[in-house]
Amino acid sequence: MKKVHYMTIIAVLAILVVLLGVDVILLSGKQENKISKAEPLKENPILWTPPDTAEIPSTENGNLIRYGRNLIVHTAQYFGPEGSISQSENGLNCQNCHLAAGTRLFGNNFSTAASSYPIFRARANRYISLSERVNGCMERSMNGKAIDSAGREMKAIIAYLKWIGQGVNKNERVLGAGTKKLVFMSRAADPQRGKVIFVNNCASCHGLTGEGKLNTNGKEYLYPPLWGPRSYNMGAGFYRISKLASFVKNNMPFGTTYHDPVLTDEQAWDVAAYVNSQPHPVYRHLQNDWKNVAAKPFDYPFGPYADTFSERQHKYGPFSEIKK
């Protein structure tokens, strides 16, 4: 009887294992389908207005928001080469790329940051959280190390991002977010033309060799380096010239606004090409980006590609034929 009893138990367990195996396969398939593409953002045609910092409440959460803003404005004081918390990034501040503490229209502002995450990122080929996005900047644009995702500093940054994005609905893109995309040129962007534009319009702040200019405290940059060891690395968004050119067109030279640009579209493309033709640090995890080769952006400068266009054309253009 005992032998029969044990045989029955073994048979039942075998059936359960098979059923669980099938269930895992089905769940894996569902997950695979779930992350196949990002959900499109809904366009809101109303121009975004950032909240007033005077309205940050005098509460414990308000103090956290203020600390988060300070981390965005003076990142290098906390995490730069002489940082008070750690020495883990290149000396840039978050607001060197996200202008005016992430509030400038078409200046890479934070209007949709909190409402968009978690989001599927084709570069990682998975969903990522808001804290992972923050650390992506730390590791790429700051050419540094990730900060503690459960630490006070990350909580403060996220509190600030949520406060900035108050009133923006989930998966909504407001007018003024990101940068204004530029129309493609019929030719490739030209680094040599860009050098002339750089010398005449950019070097007075960023230096002839792109070294930037330190603030008087010597710990952070008033004008950030645009290439060299203290600049963004090859894994950063700005290393794609469409991203950099759009930012430059709407915001540079310093003081430029999107409704009164100084440079033409062609000049913005060319100066971006010049800046990104200069040496930048290598991102140590670059080999993990864009595992799905077919999903690579048109201006991602590292092969292999799903098409037959060269790395040089993917970096400098012309892009129209790649995007067909």
Residue pairs with C-beta under 8 A, 6 or more apart in sequence:
35 120
35 125
35 126
35 127
37 120
38 119
38 120
38 121
38 122
39 119
39 120
39 171
40 171
41 112
41 116
41 171
41 172
41 173
42 169
42 171
42 172
42 173
43 172
43 173
43 175
44 168
44 169
44 172
44 173
44 174
44 175
45 175
46 174
46 175
47 105
47 174
47 175
47 176
48 105
48 109
48 111
48 168
48 174
48 175
48 176
48 177
50 103
50 109
50 111
50 164
51 163
51 164
51 166
53 69
56 62
56 65
56 66
56 163
61 159
64 155
64 156
64 159
65 156
65 159
65 160
65 163
67 152
67 153
67 156
67 160
68 156
68 157
68 158
68 159
68 160
68 161
68 163
69 101
69 160
71 78
71 94
71 153
71 156
71 157
71 160
72 93
72 94
72 95
72 98
72 101
72 102
72 157
72 160
73 93
73 94
73 95
73 101
74 93
74 220
75 89
75 92
75 93
75 94
75 95
75 142
75 220
76 82
76 83
76 89
76 91
76 92
76 93
76 219
76 220
76 221
77 83
77 84
77 217
77 219
77 220
78 84
78 85
78 86
78 153
79 85
79 86
79 87
79 88
79 89
79 138
79 142
79 144
79 147
80 87
80 89
80 90
80 91
80 92
80 219
80 220
81 87
81 90
81 91
81 219
82 218
82 219
83 89
83 219
85 153
86 145
86 147
88 138
88 144
88 145
88 147
89 138
89 142
89 143
89 144
89 145
90 142
90 143
90 144
90 225
90 229
90 230
90 231
90 281
91 214
91 219
91 220
91 221
91 230
92 141
92 142
92 220
92 221
92 224
92 225
92 230
92 231
92 232
93 220
93 221
93 224
94 102
94 137
95 101
95 102
96 221
96 224
97 108
97 137
97 141
97 232
97 238
97 247
98 104
98 107
98 108
98 109
98 110
99 107
99 108
99 109
99 251
100 107
100 109
102 108
102 109
102 110
102 113
102 161
102 164
103 109
103 110
103 164
104 251
105 176
105 257
105 258
106 176
106 177
106 178
106 179
106 180
106 250
106 251
106 258
107 179
107 247
107 250
107 251
107 258
108 178
108 179
108 247
109 164
109 176
109 177
109 178
110 160
110 161
110 164
110 165
111 164
111 165
111 168
111 174
111 176
111 177
112 165
112 168
112 172
112 173
112 174
112 177
113 130
113 133
113 161
113 164
113 165
114 130
114 158
114 161
114 162
114 164
114 165
114 168
115 165
115 168
115 169
115 170
115 171
115 172
116 171
117 128
117 129
117 130
117 133
118 127
118 128
118 129
118 130
119 127
119 128
120 126
120 127
121 127
121 128
122 290
122 292
122 295
123 289
123 290
124 289
125 290
125 291
125 292
125 295
128 136
130 158
130 161
131 149
131 154
131 158
132 149
134 147
134 154
134 157
134 158
135 146
135 147
135 149
138 144
138 145
138 146
138 147
139 145
139 146
139 235
139 283
139 285
140 232
140 233
140 235
140 236
140 237
140 283
141 232
141 233
141 236
141 237
141 238
142 232
143 230
143 231
143 232
143 233
143 236
143 281
143 283
147 153
147 154
148 154
168 174
178 246
179 243
179 246
179 247
179 249
179 250
179 251
180 246
180 249
180 250
180 258
181 242
181 246
182 242
182 245
182 246
182 249
182 265
182 268
182 269
183 265
184 317
184 318
184 319
184 320
184 323
185 265
185 266
185 269
185 317
185 318
186 318
186 320
187 317
187 318
188 273
188 313
188 316
188 317
188 318
189 241
189 245
189 269
189 270
189 272
189 273
189 316
189 317
190 270
190 273
190 316
191 270
191 273
191 274
191 277
191 316
192 274
193 270
193 274
194 267
194 269
194 270
194 271
194 272
194 273
194 274
194 275
194 277
195 274
197 263
197 267
197 270
197 271
197 274
198 271
198 274
198 275
199 208
201 252
201 253
201 262
201 263
201 271
202 226
202 252
202 253
202 271
205 213
205 223
205 253
205 254
206 212
206 213
206 223
206 224
206 225
206 226
207 213
207 223
207 225
209 228
210 225
210 226
210 227
210 228
210 231
210 275
210 278
211 225
211 228
211 230
212 221
212 222
212 223
212 224
212 225
212 226
212 230
212 231
213 221
213 222
213 223
214 220
214 221
214 222
215 221
215 222
221 230
223 254
224 230
224 231
225 231
226 275
226 278
227 275
227 276
227 278
227 279
227 280
228 278
228 279
228 280
229 281
231 280
231 281
232 238
232 239
232 280
232 281
233 239
233 280
233 281
233 282
233 283
234 280
234 281
234 282
234 283
234 286
234 302
235 283
235 285
235 286
235 289
236 283
237 243
238 244
238 247
238 276
239 276
239 280
239 301
240 297
240 299
240 300
240 301
241 269
241 272
241 273
241 276
241 299
241 315
241 316
241 317
242 297
242 298
242 299
242 319
244 272
244 275
244 276
245 265
245 268
245 269
245 271
245 272
246 268
248 263
248 268
248 271
248 272
249 261
249 263
249 265
249 268
250 256
250 257
250 258
250 261
251 257
251 258
252 262
252 263
253 262
256 262
256 263
263 271
269 317
273 316
276 301
276 315
283 289
286 302
290 296
290 300
293 304
293 305
293 306
294 306
296 305
296 306
298 314
298 319
298 322
298 323
299 314
299 315
299 317
299 319
300 314
301 311
301 314
301 315
302 311
303 311
303 314
305 314
307 322
309 321
309 322
313 322
314 322
